Amino acid sequence: MSGKGTITIKLVKSLNGRHDKHIATAHSLGLRRPGMVVTQPDNEATRGKIKQIAYLVEVR
């Protein structure tokens, strides 16, 4: 984690061939391409999204 109240998320796998809901979740987090890194607020909504696509992302 970096900063107070934020979480850093990196998309480590491609979205090609994934479930539509999982693609939509990644896009809602701001992740479009493998290797993209975004910073999001550390709250329940963000953690729920991460849990849904945990197999695609790396959390720092």
C-alpha positions as a Markdown table, in Angstrom:
| # | Residue | x | y | z |
|---|---|---|---|---|
| 1 | Met | 0.0 | 0.0 | 0.0 |
| 2 | Ser | 1.1 | 3.5 | -0.7 |
| 3 | Gly | -0.2 | 6.6 | 1.0 |
| 4 | Lys | -2.8 | 6.8 | 3.7 |
| 5 | Gly | -6.1 | 5.3 | 2.7 |
| 6 | Thr | -5.1 | 4.2 | -0.8 |
| 7 | Ile | -4.3 | 0.8 | -2.4 |
| 8 | Thr | -2.2 | 0.2 | -5.5 |
| 9 | Ile | -3.5 | -2.4 | -8.0 |
| 10 | Lys | -1.6 | -3.8 | -11.0 |
| 11 | Leu | -3.3 | -5.9 | -13.8 |
| 12 | Val | -1.0 | -8.8 | -14.3 |
| 13 | Lys | -3.0 | -10.9 | -16.7 |
| 14 | Ser | -4.9 | -10.1 | -19.9 |
| 15 | Leu | -8.6 | -9.5 | -19.9 |
| 16 | Asn | -9.0 | -11.5 | -23.2 |
| 17 | Gly | -11.5 | -14.4 | -22.8 |
| 18 | Arg | -12.5 | -13.4 | -19.3 |
| 19 | His | -16.1 | -13.2 | -18.0 |
| 20 | Asp | -17.9 | -10.0 | -19.0 |
| 21 | Lys | -18.5 | -9.1 | -15.3 |
| 22 | His | -14.8 | -9.5 | -14.6 |
| 23 | Ile | -13.8 | -7.3 | -17.5 |
| 24 | Ala | -16.3 | -4.7 | -16.3 |
| 25 | Thr | -14.9 | -4.8 | -12.8 |
| 26 | Ala | -11.3 | -4.3 | -14.0 |
| 27 | His | -12.5 | -1.4 | -16.1 |
| 28 | Ser | -14.3 | 0.2 | -13.1 |
| 29 | Leu | -11.0 | 0.1 | -11.3 |
| 30 | Gly | -9.3 | 1.9 | -14.2 |
| 31 | Leu | -7.4 | -1.2 | -15.5 |
| 32 | Arg | -7.5 | -1.6 | -19.2 |
| 33 | Arg | -4.2 | -3.3 | -20.3 |
| 34 | Pro | -1.8 | -5.8 | -18.6 |
| 35 | Gly | 0.8 | -4.0 | -16.7 |
| 36 | Met | -1.4 | -1.0 | -15.9 |
| 37 | Val | -1.0 | 0.3 | -12.3 |
| 38 | Val | -3.7 | 2.4 | -10.6 |
| 39 | Thr | -4.2 | 3.8 | -7.1 |
| 40 | Gln | -7.7 | 3.5 | -5.6 |
| 41 | Pro | -9.1 | 4.4 | -2.2 |
| 42 | Asp | -8.8 | 1.6 | 0.4 |
| 43 | Asn | -12.5 | 1.0 | 1.2 |
| 44 | Glu | -15.0 | -1.9 | 1.1 |
| 45 | Ala | -16.1 | -1.3 | -2.4 |
| 46 | Thr | -12.6 | -1.4 | -3.8 |
| 47 | Arg | -11.7 | -4.5 | -1.8 |
| 48 | Gly | -14.8 | -6.3 | -3.1 |
| 49 | Lys | -13.8 | -5.5 | -6.7 |
| 50 | Ile | -10.3 | -6.8 | -6.0 |
| 51 | Lys | -11.7 | -10.0 | -4.5 |
| 52 | Gln | -13.8 | -10.7 | -7.6 |
| 53 | Ile | -10.8 | -10.4 | -9.9 |
| 54 | Ala | -8.0 | -11.5 | -7.5 |
| 55 | Tyr | -6.7 | -14.0 | -10.1 |
| 56 | Leu | -6.0 | -11.1 | -12.6 |
| 57 | Val | -4.4 | -8.5 | -10.3 |
| 58 | Glu | -1.6 | -7.9 | -7.9 |
| 59 | Val | -2.2 | -5.7 | -4.9 |
| 60 | Arg | 0.7 | -3.6 | -3.4 |
